[in-house]
Amino acid sequence: MVTCWVNEQGTTAGGIPAGLDAASKVEDRQWDDFLKICHYCHHEQSSQFAANRQEYGYRCDRIVVRDGETIVGGAQILVQSTPLGKLAHIQRAPIATYDDPQVLRQIVRKLEEMAIANSYRSVRIDLFPHQTRAFKALEAAGFVCSSLWSSAMNSVVVPLNFTEEELLARMHKKVAYEVRRARNKGALVLTDSENAVDEFYDLHQATASHQEFPIFPREYFTYLWRTFGQTGKVQPFVAYYHDKPIAALFNTIVGNHMYFGWGGMSRDSEAKKIRVNYLLHMTAMAWARKHGCTRYDFAGTQPFKKWFAVDIVEWPHALRKVYGPAAAWRWKMMHISDNSPFIKRAVKKASYELGLTPRMPL
């Protein structure tokens, strides 16, 4: 097994020039090709996700593990330079083909080396609940679950080893009522619309504008569909009423779990009355079941999601590790500041004012 790690800015971890920008683009393509076939990959590990974060001042480092010329594992690391030093953040990784524990351990070892070589002051890692092998590899290397500067997250999860009728019987009666009502009024959900991505995005953009939250550019969703659509790792669902798109979802699949990703709904008053979001999610569950998924995760417990609740699961806190001089002292200060509302507010205010915590699309 041969291991290398690459910095998307055009240098290796040791600071040696890696060549022209074209070489980085080739490496990005190879990385995305690996993600297409990796069972546990998520879009937050993609090259385009990194490119989006670079627009907000992050740098992207990447660990790549190869078997010969074939990538079999790795992790993409977002690095933020701050007055306190370089803070690294890994989302939904390490990942490996077949979730191989040996490869995962190798990635973690290289992460440790990279943290020292690149002078990271801390590394934060966010995993999905079912990434248990990656969790164990990180835990063995001294990463610990920490609530520091992050809140716990519970999520509504629906097991998919039931028929729709059995699920509706387990959910709040309002779900079955709204699903029947939407169907009776003629609402229809399609998964193979030729213009699904654009129709989803128009609705998503309208909702974001109304609720004032940042979103990815249209090109990002086009990229996701082009890159991962044929491998079944992303899927749009669009609801129509009188042949007009009125609501949509764009979900992601990681392993055998489907996650609610993004949504959008028309601001048209007539369309809003149909409450087609219930039918959308039940259709997404049926699609996920048909394509081998065993769980549908709503990624949260907002009020309307609780109507669907069959199980509630707790997502793990972020895993963290601190590096460099006075690591133990800095870890202690993080705990003290996290437990002090006054210090926490002051730090957050300074972070926003200095542009260290911009509002980014999720």
ZIHUHU-V786865 format. One record per residue. RES is the residue in one small letter. PSI is psi as a letter, one per 40 degrees, with the letter a starting at -180 (none if undefined). Layout:
RES,PSI ; RES,PSI
//
This chain:
m,h ; v,h ; t,h ; c,i ; w,i ; v,h ; n,h ; e,e ; q,e ; g,e ; t,i ; t,i ; a,d ; g,e ; g,e ; i,h ; p,h ; a,e ; g,a ; l,i ; d,d ; a,d ; a,d ; s,d ; k,d ; v,d ; e,d ; d,d ; r,d ; q,d ; w,d ; d,d ; d,d ; f,d ; l,d ; k,d ; i,e ; c,h ; h,d ; y,e ; c,i ; h,i ; h,d ; e,e ; q,e ; s,i ; s,d ; q,d ; f,d ; a,d ; a,d ; n,d ; r,d ; q,d ; e,e ; y,e ; g,e ; y,i ; r,i ; c,h ; d,i ; r,h ; i,h ; v,h ; v,h ; r,i ; d,g ; g,b ; e,e ; t,h ; i,h ; v,e ; g,i ; g,a ; a,h ; q,h ; i,h ; l,h ; v,h ; q,h ; s,h ; t,i ; p,e ; l,e ; g,a ; k,h ; l,h ; a,i ; h,h ; i,h ; q,h ; r,f ; a,i ; p,i ; i,i ; a,i ; t,h ; y,e ; d,f ; d,h ; p,d ; q,d ; v,d ; l,d ; r,d ; q,d ; i,d ; v,d ; r,d ; k,d ; l,d ; e,d ; e,d ; m,d ; a,d ; i,d ; a,d ; n,e ; s,f ; y,i ; r,d ; s,i ; v,h ; r,h ; i,h ; d,h ; l,i ; f,i ; p,d ; h,e ; q,g ; t,d ; r,d ; a,d ; f,d ; k,d ; a,d ; l,d ; e,d ; a,d ; a,e ; g,e ; f,i ; v,i ; c,h ; s,h ; s,e ; l,h ; w,f ; s,i ; s,i ; a,i ; m,h ; n,i ; s,i ; v,h ; v,h ; v,h ; p,h ; l,e ; n,f ; f,i ; t,i ; e,d ; e,d ; e,d ; l,d ; l,d ; a,d ; r,e ; m,i ; h,i ; k,d ; k,d ; v,d ; a,d ; y,d ; e,d ; v,d ; r,d ; r,d ; a,d ; r,d ; n,d ; k,e ; g,e ; a,i ; l,h ; v,h ; l,i ; t,e ; d,f ; s,h ; e,d ; n,f ; a,d ; v,d ; d,d ; e,d ; f,d ; y,d ; d,d ; l,d ; h,d ; q,d ; a,d ; t,d ; a,d ; s,d ; h,d ; q,e ; e,f ; f,i ; p,i ; i,i ; f,i ; p,i ; r,d ; e,d ; y,d ; f,d ; t,d ; y,d ; l,d ; w,d ; r,d ; t,d ; f,e ; g,d ; q,e ; t,e ; g,f ; k,e ; v,i ; q,h ; p,i ; f,h ; v,h ; a,h ; y,i ; y,h ; h,f ; d,e ; k,h ; p,h ; i,e ; a,i ; a,i ; l,i ; f,h ; n,i ; t,i ; i,h ; v,h ; g,b ; n,f ; h,h ; m,h ; y,h ; f,h ; g,c ; w,i ; g,i ; g,i ; m,i ; s,i ; r,e ; d,h ; s,d ; e,d ; a,d ; k,d ; k,d ; i,d ; r,f ; v,e ; n,d ; y,d ; l,d ; l,d ; h,d ; m,d ; t,d ; a,d ; m,d ; a,d ; w,d ; a,d ; r,d ; k,d ; h,f ; g,e ; c,i ; t,e ; r,i ; y,h ; d,h ; f,e ; a,f ; g,i ; t,f ; q,i ; p,d ; f,d ; k,d ; k,d ; w,d ; f,e ; a,h ; v,d ; d,i ; i,h ; v,i ; e,h ; w,i ; p,i ; h,i ; a,i ; l,i ; r,i ; k,i ; v,i ; y,i ; g,a ; p,i ; a,f ; a,d ; a,d ; w,d ; r,d ; w,d ; k,d ; m,d ; m,d ; h,d ; i,d ; s,d ; d,d ; n,e ; s,h ; p,d ; f,d ; i,d ; k,d ; r,d ; a,d ; v,d ; k,d ; k,d ; a,d ; s,d ; y,d ; e,d ; l,e ; g,e ; l,e ; t,g ; p,i ; r,h ; m,i ; p,i ; l,none
//
